[in-house]
């Protein structure tokens, strides 16, 4: 009897085939016989063994059971002499060797040769007591066609961790996670504080003559809220806030860290202050109108400008309502930009006209002194500075497009170094639409790229007609994923081109994580380089090809990875609907979850 084969380790991390959760089917391979298919026919190259495992399990099996097939590999033609001439291990030499199974025909010959040699020389009876074959299997992975790559396309595992029941009463749960989010709470706090101040001011001045509070104080309140709305959207302020919050150490209680990580809801402050500014200015317009009709303030120019400003403020607020904003984002952006610029300019005219009128009163100071003493003047000075600042950094830069497919393009830039988890805005017409994308730093640290997928007319144009130059303005802005670093371990969930922001973080700021990426035909759509970057960021990344396996239950998969990796939080970068679904699915079960919102 042939000597037993001892301790061979087969690494299936790059083999073809598919894991199964069913029982293994073991069939010994016999030499061709009359009742068998011809060795040269495709029917003789069945996959006779399926490997059963859960991810990370070690399976012990007989090496003679392991058959990997390939169209160009003919087991019946392999002899001991041929194997020896090719340098394969034989019955005498194959001992304590480690075989790495790969997808090419040559590699499969080398990997399977010892087993086939044992078959052909009659060494089928192996003493299992001396045999310990350990296969380290990665469950639910399908190897990529390129045998030089490491990434794997996965199938959703069938043995998912059971989702726990959602917490709280259904009605309250819906209200809390859909209508009383951190964004709405910040909006409510800002607006309520302003309305309380407005009511108190009216109540304390209800007997004054002329009626109502001081007009200058009301105008200052309106301008102060406009300033707050501007500052919370300013790039330097946003980056500073993220830097402060991201300094939160891991030893802080998780309850506190999950609150700090909601920083990206700061849009609630922006909208709350903007609506409050509109309310204050409506009051100012009403008071000026009363003074004008009573003859106490004969300044028709001031009255006319205040009404124009009210219309501009109301237009900005109206088109910022989510329902109208999503119908036509370009209209919203144009109204926001141009109406805002006109409003700032008219505010300056209003300040000068009011100051001129006040300086002409008996005993009043000069126009210059009156202007300088006005609180609105200094607030407007800051607003104007931060309005102009991003446009002072406007420039057209060279771009190097790399078309990945008819659905996606990767645009490379070399004009600057870029830090971790930052996004930039690009445009082909600086006075029209601007689009923000997450940057992916290059390994050399001297350049970066971004991924654009087909999501509308503008993005489709960039894919079909790649541009060699784009306009950029301002400075890169920190994104939502930056807050992931306040957690010791996270699960990152994304779909489609959302892999761009994910890679932006993992390439420049690696941290312990598990990655779930669901997209149609990932390699065909995004190319081998992106797939390799994903594999490098997370070798165990779960990549779902929705063309092959359909759309999976992303909430269940996210929870499965959350439990499996013992993570502290889940971050999702996807379309608004799926992002909201995953965040709600996690938060309603008590799991910290984060994802961009419509105004983040």
Rosetta blueprint (number, residue, H / E / L):
1 X L
2 X L
3 X L
4 X L
5 X L
6 X L
7 X L
8 X L
9 X E
10 X E
11 X E
12 X L
13 X L
14 X L
15 X L
16 X L
17 X L
18 X L
19 X L
20 X E
21 X L
22 X L
23 X L
24 X L
25 X L
26 X L
27 X L
28 X L
29 X L
30 X L
31 X L
32 X L
33 X L
34 X L
35 X L
36 X L
37 X L
38 X L
39 X L
40 X L
41 X L
42 X H
43 X H
44 X H
45 X L
46 X L
47 X L
48 X L
49 X L
50 X L
51 X L
52 X E
53 X L
54 X L
55 X L
56 X L
57 X L
58 X E
59 X E
60 X E
61 X L
62 X L
63 X H
64 X H
65 X H
66 X L
67 X L
68 X L
69 X L
70 X L
71 X L
72 X L
73 X L
74 X L
75 X H
76 X H
77 X H
78 X L
79 X L
80 X H
81 X H
82 X H
83 X H
84 X H
85 X H
86 X L
87 X L
88 X L
89 X L
90 X L
91 X L
92 X L
93 X L
94 X L
95 X L
96 X L
97 X L
98 X E
99 X E
100 X E
101 X L
102 X L
103 X L
104 X L
105 X H
106 X H
107 X H
108 X H
109 X H
110 X H
111 X H
112 X H
113 X H
114 X H
115 X H
116 X H
117 X H
118 X H
119 X H
120 X H
121 X L
122 X L
123 X L
124 X L
125 X L
126 X L
127 X L
128 X H
129 X H
130 X H
131 X L
132 X L
133 X L
134 X E
135 X E
136 X E
137 X L
138 X L
139 X L
140 X L
141 X E
142 X E
143 X E
144 X L
145 X L
146 X L
147 X L
148 X L
149 X L
150 X L
151 X L
152 X E
153 X E
154 X E
155 X L
156 X L
157 X L
158 X L
159 X L
160 X L
161 X L
162 X L
163 X L
164 X L
165 X L
166 X L
167 X L
168 X L
169 X L
170 X H
171 X H
172 X H
173 X H
174 X H
175 X H
176 X H
177 X H
178 X H
179 X L
180 X L
181 X L
182 X H
183 X H
184 X H
185 X H
186 X H
187 X H
188 X H
189 X H
190 X H
191 X H
192 X H
193 X H
194 X H
195 X H
196 X H
197 X H
198 X H
199 X H
200 X H
201 X H
202 X H
203 X H
204 X H
205 X L
206 X L
207 X L
208 X L
209 X L
210 X L
211 X L
212 X L
213 X L
214 X L
215 X H
216 X H
217 X H
218 X H
219 X H
220 X H
221 X H
222 X H
223 X H
224 X H
225 X H
226 X H
227 X H
228 X H
229 X H
230 X H
231 X H
232 X L
233 X L
234 X L
235 X H
236 X H
237 X H
238 X H
239 X H
240 X H
241 X H
242 X H
243 X H
244 X H
245 X H
246 X L
247 X L
248 X L
249 X L
250 X L
251 X L
252 X L
253 X L
254 X H
255 X H
256 X H
257 X H
258 X H
259 X H
260 X H
261 X H
262 X H
263 X H
264 X H
265 X H
266 X H
267 X H
268 X H
269 X H
270 X H
271 X H
272 X H
273 X H
274 X H
275 X H
276 X H
277 X H
278 X H
279 X H
280 X H
281 X H
282 X H
283 X H
284 X H
285 X H
286 X H
287 X H
288 X H
289 X H
290 X H
291 X H
292 X H
293 X H
294 X L
295 X L
296 X L
297 X L
298 X L
299 X L
300 X H
301 X H
302 X H
303 X H
304 X H
305 X H
306 X H
307 X H
308 X H
309 X H
310 X H
311 X H
312 X H
313 X H
314 X H
315 X H
316 X H
317 X H
318 X H
319 X H
320 X L
321 X L
322 X H
323 X H
324 X H
325 X H
326 X H
327 X H
328 X L
329 X H
330 X H
331 X H
332 X H
333 X H
334 X H
335 X H
336 X H
337 X H
338 X H
339 X H
340 X H
341 X H
342 X H
343 X H
344 X H
345 X H
346 X H
347 X H
348 X H
349 X H
350 X H
351 X H
352 X H
353 X H
354 X H
355 X H
356 X H
357 X H
358 X H
359 X H
360 X L
361 X L
362 X L
363 X L
364 X L
365 X L
366 X L
367 X H
368 X H
369 X H
370 X H
371 X H
372 X H
373 X L
374 X L
375 X H
376 X H
377 X H
378 X H
379 X H
380 X H
381 X H
382 X H
383 X H
384 X H
385 X H
386 X H
387 X H
388 X H
389 X H
390 X H
391 X H
392 X H
393 X L
394 X L
395 X E
396 X E
397 X E
398 X E
399 X E
400 X E
401 X E
402 X E
403 X E
404 X L
405 X L
406 X L
407 X L
408 X E
409 X E
410 X E
411 X E
412 X E
413 X E
414 X L
415 X L
416 X L
417 X L
418 X L
419 X L
420 X L
421 X L
422 X E
423 X E
424 X E
425 X E
426 X E
427 X E
428 X L
429 X L
430 X L
431 X L
432 X L
433 X L
434 X L
435 X E
436 X E
437 X E
438 X E
439 X L
440 X E
441 X E
442 X L
443 X L
444 X L
445 X L
446 X L
447 X L
448 X E
449 X E
450 X E
451 X E
452 X E
453 X E
454 X L
455 X L
456 X L
457 X H
458 X H
459 X H
460 X H
461 X H
462 X H
463 X H
464 X H
465 X L
466 X L
467 X L
468 X L
469 X E
470 X E
471 X E
472 X E
473 X L
474 X L
475 X L
476 X L
477 X E
478 X E
479 X L
480 X H
481 X H
482 X H
483 X H
484 X H
485 X H
486 X H
487 X L
488 X L
489 X L
490 X E
491 X E
492 X E
493 X E
494 X E
495 X E
496 X H
497 X H
498 X H
499 X H
500 X H
501 X H
502 X H
503 X H
504 X H
505 X H
506 X H
507 X H
508 X H
509 X L
510 X L
511 X L
512 X L
513 X E
514 X E
515 X E
516 X E
517 X E
518 X E
519 X E
520 X L
521 X L
522 X H
523 X H
524 X H
525 X H
526 X H
527 X H
528 X H
529 X H
530 X H
531 X H
532 X H
533 X H
534 X H
535 X H
536 X H
537 X H
538 X L
539 X L
540 X L
541 X L
542 X E
543 X E
544 X E
545 X E
546 X H
547 X H
548 X H
549 X H
550 X L
551 X L
552 X L
553 X L
554 X H
555 X H
556 X H
557 X H
558 X H
559 X H
560 X H
561 X H
562 X H
563 X H
564 X H
565 X L
566 X L
567 X L
568 X L
569 X E
570 X E
571 X E
572 X E
573 X E
574 X L
575 X L
576 X H
577 X H
578 X H
579 X H
580 X H
581 X H
582 X H
583 X H
584 X H
585 X H
586 X H
587 X H
588 X L
589 X L
590 X L
591 X L
592 X L
593 X E
594 X E
595 X E
596 X L
597 X L
598 X L
599 X L
600 X L
